[in-house]
Amino acid sequence: MEILISRISLQPYWLFILVILLSLHVFPSSSSSSFTTFVFGDSLVDAGNNDYLFTLSKADSPPYGIDFTPSGGQPTGRFTNGRTVSDIVGEALGGNGKSFPPPYLAPNATSNIILNGINYASGASGILDETGTLFIGRVPLRVQINYFEESRNYIVNVMGENGTNTFLKRAIFSLTIGSNDILNYFQPSIPFFEEDKVSPTLFQDFMLSNFTMHLKRLHGLGARKFIVGGVGPLGCIPFVRALHLVPNGKCSVKVNTLIQGYNTRLIQVLNHLNRELGPEAIFIYTNSYHVVEGIIRNYRHYGFENAESPCCGGFFPPFVCFKGRNANASSVMCDDRSKYVFWDAYHPTEAANIIIAQNLLNGDQTVSSPINIRQLYNYN
């Protein structure tokens, strides 16, 4: 009888301990050091998903990742020499610099989902399913959200439906996508984007209507805190400048004009969603165009020496940044990676990503609206 009484009396104690553990580790509060993020997008934030695909869009060979400390300088599938903007933001908001959201397609990726989140981003992907067909394998945004739905089912099995909804309200959903849709629109000899291509305005309509549908679907699955990145000044990247024969010191006006029109309309879409779904949900727009254009225009102010050429690979086709098995890495790279804005023909260096991330984290409404990312993290 005494043993039975002691067991009964211990039950509330263990229940209390269980609640405390869950509150600390499973339901991270806004004041805790934990940071859970679900990352969607393209090669700007891909953390290695394309390593698990049959695709021409890969960053799984040196010197990619040469400055990524957690891997010891080995490639991780990130399309830069070090960390992406998403990585840097995560570190600033409570990440430990060692455990970034793993790529969804990696083995056992879901085992740490409740603490770190998951990265679904895929190089060459876009808002439109057709985008990136030239590269064969990639994960379009629609499929990335399918993957999140599978992740959500896993969380429900662990926490239950109510616990999952509480958890997802505090997580941040980051979407960096649209660049490849626009690049494919201007790139010749791609099906769907051929000579019968629609007008720029109608193309923007396609992008925005699909993007709005995807954002609402994520909201329906429980997402409440959204970071939605505008498209950067692609008319200034080495690939586009070479493709359109743009002179030194100039950018493609045609490409950047379409992007600015798209970004302006994207802001209107997000403002509408904030009115329709807020204040329980909030969508912030991050003005990557403004930030990156400022870095390129005032590159010496930021400590860079080159804002036009890629540090790694050629300035002209095929734009390959590839060390090769027996080649010396220094033979394909610039002397000082910290002095270049662009890592390869498409992507910024880690040095540029650090500046971009700092601006988006702490910037005013010209950079991030209606609030910045740090304020979003603390938003209730």
C-alpha positions as CSV (number, residue, x, y, z in Angstrom):
1,M,0.0,0.0,0.0
2,E,2.8,2.4,0.9
3,I,4.5,1.7,-2.5
4,L,1.3,2.4,-4.3
5,I,0.7,5.7,-2.4
6,S,4.3,6.9,-3.2
7,R,3.9,6.2,-6.9
8,I,0.6,8.1,-7.0
9,S,2.2,11.0,-5.1
10,L,5.1,11.2,-7.5
11,Q,2.9,11.5,-10.6
12,P,2.2,15.3,-10.3
13,Y,5.9,15.9,-9.8
14,W,6.9,14.1,-13.0
15,L,4.1,15.8,-14.9
16,F,5.5,19.2,-13.7
17,I,9.0,18.3,-14.9
18,L,7.6,17.1,-18.2
19,V,5.8,20.4,-18.7
20,I,8.9,22.4,-17.9
21,L,11.0,20.3,-20.4
22,L,8.5,20.8,-23.1
23,S,8.3,24.5,-22.5
24,L,12.1,24.8,-22.7
25,H,12.8,22.6,-25.7
26,V,9.7,21.8,-27.6
27,F,7.9,25.2,-27.4
28,P,10.6,27.8,-27.5
29,S,9.4,31.1,-26.2
30,S,10.1,34.4,-27.9
31,S,12.4,35.4,-25.0
32,S,14.5,32.2,-25.2
33,S,17.7,31.8,-27.1
34,S,16.2,29.1,-29.4
35,F,15.3,29.9,-33.0
36,T,13.2,27.7,-35.2
37,T,13.0,28.6,-38.9
38,F,11.6,26.9,-42.0
39,V,13.5,28.0,-45.1
40,F,12.0,28.0,-48.6
41,G,13.7,29.3,-51.7
42,D,16.3,28.8,-54.3
43,S,20.1,28.6,-54.5
44,L,20.6,31.8,-52.4
45,V,19.5,29.8,-49.4
46,D,19.8,26.1,-50.4
47,A,21.7,24.3,-47.6
48,G,22.3,21.1,-49.6
49,N,19.0,19.8,-50.9
50,N,20.3,19.7,-54.5
51,D,23.1,17.3,-53.4
52,Y,20.3,14.6,-53.2
53,L,18.9,15.3,-56.7
54,F,19.9,14.4,-60.2
55,T,20.5,18.0,-61.3
56,L,23.0,20.3,-63.1
57,S,22.5,22.8,-60.3
58,K,24.9,21.6,-57.6
59,A,27.4,23.1,-55.2
60,D,28.9,19.9,-53.9
61,S,32.5,20.3,-55.1
62,P,35.4,22.5,-53.9
63,P,35.9,25.4,-53.6
64,Y,32.2,25.9,-52.6
65,G,32.1,26.0,-48.8
66,I,35.8,26.8,-48.4
67,D,34.9,29.3,-45.6
68,F,32.1,27.3,-44.0
69,T,33.6,26.6,-40.6
70,P,31.2,23.9,-39.4
71,S,32.2,21.7,-42.3
72,G,35.9,22.4,-42.0
73,G,35.8,24.1,-45.4
74,Q,34.2,21.2,-47.2
75,P,31.2,21.7,-49.6
76,T,27.8,21.5,-48.0
77,G,25.7,22.2,-51.0
78,R,25.6,25.9,-50.3
79,F,26.1,28.1,-53.4
80,T,28.7,30.3,-51.8
81,N,32.1,30.2,-50.1
82,G,30.6,30.2,-46.6
83,R,27.3,31.0,-45.0
84,T,24.1,32.1,-46.7
85,V,22.0,35.1,-45.5
86,S,19.6,32.6,-43.9
87,D,22.5,31.0,-41.9
88,I,23.7,34.4,-40.7
89,V,20.2,35.6,-39.6
90,G,19.7,32.3,-37.7
91,E,22.9,32.8,-35.8
92,A,22.0,36.3,-34.9
93,L,18.6,35.2,-33.5
94,G,19.9,32.5,-31.3
95,G,21.5,29.8,-33.4
96,N,24.7,28.4,-32.1
97,G,26.7,28.6,-35.4
98,K,27.0,24.8,-35.6
99,S,23.4,23.5,-36.0
100,F,21.7,25.2,-39.0
101,P,18.3,23.9,-40.3
102,P,19.3,20.8,-42.2
103,P,18.3,20.2,-45.8
104,Y,15.0,18.3,-45.9
105,L,16.3,15.7,-48.4
106,A,19.2,14.8,-46.1
107,P,18.9,11.5,-44.2
108,N,17.3,11.9,-40.7
109,A,16.7,15.6,-41.3
110,T,13.4,15.5,-39.3
111,S,15.1,14.3,-36.1
112,N,16.0,17.8,-35.1
113,I,13.1,19.7,-36.6
114,I,11.6,20.9,-33.4
115,L,14.8,22.6,-32.3
116,N,16.2,23.9,-35.5
117,G,13.6,23.8,-38.2
118,I,14.2,22.5,-41.8
119,N,15.6,24.0,-45.0
120,Y,13.5,23.1,-48.1
121,A,15.3,25.4,-50.6
122,S,16.5,24.1,-53.9
123,G,18.9,25.6,-56.4
124,A,17.4,26.5,-59.8
125,S,13.8,26.4,-58.4
126,G,11.2,29.1,-58.7
127,I,7.7,30.1,-57.9
128,L,6.5,28.6,-61.2
129,D,6.8,24.9,-61.6
130,E,8.3,25.3,-65.1
131,T,11.2,27.3,-63.8
132,G,14.6,25.6,-63.9
133,T,13.7,22.8,-66.3
134,L,17.1,23.4,-68.1
135,F,18.8,22.1,-64.9
136,I,16.6,18.9,-64.8
137,G,16.3,18.3,-61.1
138,R,15.1,21.0,-58.6
139,V,12.3,21.4,-56.1
140,P,9.7,24.0,-57.1
141,L,8.1,26.1,-54.3
142,R,4.9,24.1,-54.6
143,V,6.8,20.9,-53.8
144,Q,8.8,22.5,-51.0
145,I,5.5,23.3,-49.3
146,N,4.4,19.7,-49.9
147,Y,7.5,18.7,-48.0
148,F,6.7,21.1,-45.2
149,E,3.3,19.5,-44.9
150,E,5.0,16.1,-44.4
151,S,7.2,17.8,-41.7
152,R,4.1,19.2,-40.1
153,N,2.6,15.7,-39.9
154,Y,5.7,14.6,-38.1
155,I,5.4,17.4,-35.6
156,V,1.8,16.6,-35.0
157,N,2.8,13.0,-34.1
158,V,5.2,14.4,-31.5
159,M,3.2,17.3,-30.1
160,G,-0.4,16.8,-31.1
161,E,-2.4,19.3,-33.2
162,N,-2.8,22.0,-30.5
163,G,0.9,21.8,-29.6
164,T,1.9,22.0,-33.3
165,N,-0.2,25.1,-33.8
166,T,1.4,26.8,-30.8
167,F,4.9,25.8,-32.0
168,L,4.3,27.0,-35.6
169,K,3.0,30.4,-34.4
170,R,6.4,31.1,-32.9
171,A,8.5,29.7,-35.8
172,I,9.7,31.9,-38.6
173,F,8.9,31.0,-42.3
174,S,11.4,32.5,-44.7
175,L,10.9,32.6,-48.4
176,T,13.7,33.7,-50.8
177,I,12.5,32.9,-54.3
178,G,11.6,34.5,-57.7
179,S,15.1,35.1,-59.1
180,N,15.2,32.1,-61.3
181,D,11.7,32.8,-62.6
182,I,13.0,36.1,-63.9
183,L,16.3,34.8,-65.1
184,N,14.5,32.1,-67.1
185,Y,12.2,34.7,-68.6
186,F,15.1,36.6,-70.0
187,Q,17.2,33.6,-70.9
188,P,16.8,32.3,-74.5
189,S,15.9,28.8,-75.6
190,I,13.9,27.6,-72.6
191,P,10.5,26.0,-73.1
192,F,7.6,28.1,-71.8
193,F,9.9,31.2,-71.8
194,E,10.4,31.0,-75.6
195,E,9.6,33.6,-78.3
196,D,5.9,33.3,-77.5
197,K,6.7,34.6,-74.0
198,V,4.0,36.8,-72.4
199,S,4.4,40.5,-71.7
200,P,6.4,41.5,-68.6
201,T,3.2,42.6,-66.8
202,L,1.4,39.3,-67.5
203,F,4.5,37.4,-66.4
204,Q,4.5,39.3,-63.1
205,D,0.8,38.3,-62.8
206,F,1.7,34.7,-63.1
207,M,4.4,35.0,-60.5
208,L,2.3,36.9,-58.0
209,S,-0.8,34.9,-58.3
210,N,1.1,31.6,-57.8
211,F,3.1,33.1,-54.9
212,T,0.0,34.4,-53.2
213,M,-1.5,30.9,-53.4
214,H,1.6,29.4,-51.9
215,L,1.7,31.9,-49.0
216,K,-1.9,31.3,-48.2
217,R,-1.3,27.6,-48.2
218,L,1.5,28.0,-45.7
219,H,-0.8,30.1,-43.5
220,G,-3.4,27.4,-43.7
221,L,-0.8,24.9,-42.4
222,G,-0.1,27.1,-39.4
223,A,2.6,29.6,-40.4
224,R,2.2,33.0,-38.8
225,K,5.5,34.8,-39.1
226,F,6.7,35.3,-42.7
227,I,9.9,36.8,-44.1
228,V,9.3,37.3,-47.9
229,G,12.3,38.5,-49.8
230,G,12.1,40.7,-52.8
231,V,14.2,39.8,-55.9
232,G,17.6,41.5,-55.9
233,P,19.1,43.5,-58.8
234,L,19.8,40.6,-61.1
235,G,20.7,43.0,-63.9
236,C,23.9,43.6,-62.1
237,I,25.1,40.0,-61.5
238,P,28.0,38.7,-63.6
239,F,25.9,36.2,-65.5
240,V,23.3,38.7,-66.7
241,R,25.8,41.4,-67.5
242,A,27.8,38.9,-69.7
243,L,24.6,37.4,-71.3
244,H,23.3,40.9,-72.2
245,L,26.8,42.3,-73.1
246,V,26.5,45.1,-70.5
247,P,29.5,47.4,-70.3
248,N,31.6,47.6,-67.1
249,G,30.1,49.7,-64.4
250,K,26.6,49.2,-65.8
251,C,23.6,46.9,-65.1
252,S,20.9,45.6,-67.4
253,V,18.1,48.2,-67.2
254,K,15.7,45.9,-68.9
255,V,16.1,43.1,-66.3
256,N,16.1,45.5,-63.3
257,T,13.0,47.3,-64.5
258,L,11.0,44.1,-64.6
259,I,12.3,43.2,-61.1
260,Q,11.4,46.6,-59.6
261,G,7.9,46.3,-61.1
262,Y,7.5,42.8,-59.6
263,N,8.8,43.9,-56.2
264,T,6.5,46.9,-56.0
265,R,3.5,44.6,-56.7
266,L,4.8,42.0,-54.2
267,I,4.7,44.7,-51.5
268,Q,1.1,45.4,-52.4
269,V,0.3,41.7,-52.1
270,L,1.9,41.4,-48.7
271,N,0.2,44.6,-47.5
272,H,-3.2,43.0,-48.5
273,L,-2.3,39.8,-46.7
274,N,-1.4,41.7,-43.6
275,R,-4.8,43.4,-43.6
276,E,-6.6,40.2,-44.4
277,L,-4.8,37.8,-42.1
278,G,-3.3,40.1,-39.4
279,P,-2.5,40.8,-36.7
280,E,-2.4,37.0,-35.8
281,A,-0.2,36.6,-38.9
282,I,2.4,39.0,-40.2
283,F,4.2,39.2,-43.5
284,I,7.3,41.3,-43.7
285,Y,8.9,42.3,-47.0
286,T,12.7,42.4,-47.1
287,N,14.1,44.8,-49.7
288,S,17.0,42.8,-51.0
289,Y,17.1,44.9,-54.1
290,H,17.8,48.1,-52.2
291,V,20.4,46.5,-50.0
292,V,22.4,44.7,-52.7
293,E,22.2,47.6,-55.1
294,G,23.6,49.8,-52.4
295,I,26.5,47.4,-51.8
296,I,27.3,47.3,-55.5
297,R,27.1,51.1,-56.0
298,N,29.2,51.8,-52.8
299,Y,31.3,48.7,-52.7
300,R,34.5,50.5,-51.6
301,H,32.6,51.9,-48.6
302,Y,31.9,48.4,-47.5
303,G,35.6,47.3,-47.9
304,F,35.2,45.5,-51.2
305,E,37.5,46.0,-54.2
306,N,35.4,44.3,-56.9
307,A,31.7,44.5,-57.4
308,E,31.5,43.2,-61.0
309,S,33.6,40.0,-61.5
310,P,33.0,36.7,-59.8
311,C,35.7,35.6,-57.3
312,C,35.4,32.0,-58.5
313,G,34.9,30.8,-62.1
314,G,34.7,32.6,-65.4
315,F,33.1,35.9,-66.2
316,F,31.9,34.4,-69.5
317,P,30.1,31.1,-70.3
318,P,30.1,28.4,-68.9
319,F,30.7,30.4,-65.6
320,V,32.1,27.3,-63.9
321,C,33.3,27.6,-60.3
322,F,34.9,24.1,-60.0
323,K,38.2,23.1,-58.5
324,G,38.5,19.7,-60.0
325,R,39.9,16.7,-58.2
326,N,43.6,17.5,-58.9
327,A,43.6,21.2,-59.4
328,N,44.7,23.8,-57.0
329,A,41.8,25.7,-55.5
330,S,43.7,29.0,-55.7
331,S,43.8,28.7,-59.5
332,V,40.1,29.2,-59.9
333,M,39.6,31.8,-57.2
334,C,40.4,35.4,-56.5
335,D,43.2,36.2,-54.1
336,D,41.0,37.6,-51.3
337,R,37.4,36.4,-51.1
338,S,36.5,39.1,-48.6
339,K,37.1,41.8,-51.2
340,Y,34.6,40.5,-53.8
341,V,30.8,41.1,-53.8
342,F,30.2,38.1,-56.0
343,W,31.4,34.6,-55.3
344,D,30.4,33.1,-58.6
345,A,28.4,34.4,-61.6
346,Y,25.2,34.3,-59.7
347,H,25.7,34.4,-55.9
348,P,27.2,36.7,-53.3
349,T,30.2,35.9,-51.2
350,E,29.8,35.3,-47.5
351,A,31.3,38.8,-47.0
352,A,28.4,40.3,-48.9
353,N,25.9,38.0,-47.3
354,I,27.0,39.3,-43.8
355,I,26.2,42.8,-44.8
356,I,22.9,41.9,-46.4
357,A,21.8,39.9,-43.3
358,Q,22.8,42.7,-40.9
359,N,20.7,45.2,-42.9
360,L,17.7,42.9,-43.0
361,L,17.9,42.1,-39.3
362,N,18.1,45.7,-38.1
363,G,17.1,47.9,-40.9
364,D,14.4,50.6,-41.1
365,Q,11.3,50.5,-43.3
366,T,13.3,51.2,-46.4
367,V,14.9,47.8,-45.9
368,S,12.3,45.7,-44.1
369,S,8.6,46.5,-43.6
370,P,6.4,46.8,-41.7
371,I,9.0,45.7,-39.2
372,N,12.5,44.2,-39.5
373,I,13.5,40.6,-38.9
374,R,14.7,41.1,-35.3
375,Q,11.4,42.7,-34.4
376,L,9.5,39.8,-36.2
377,Y,11.4,37.4,-34.0
378,N,9.9,39.1,-30.9
379,Y,6.5,39.6,-32.4
380,N,3.6,38.1,-30.5
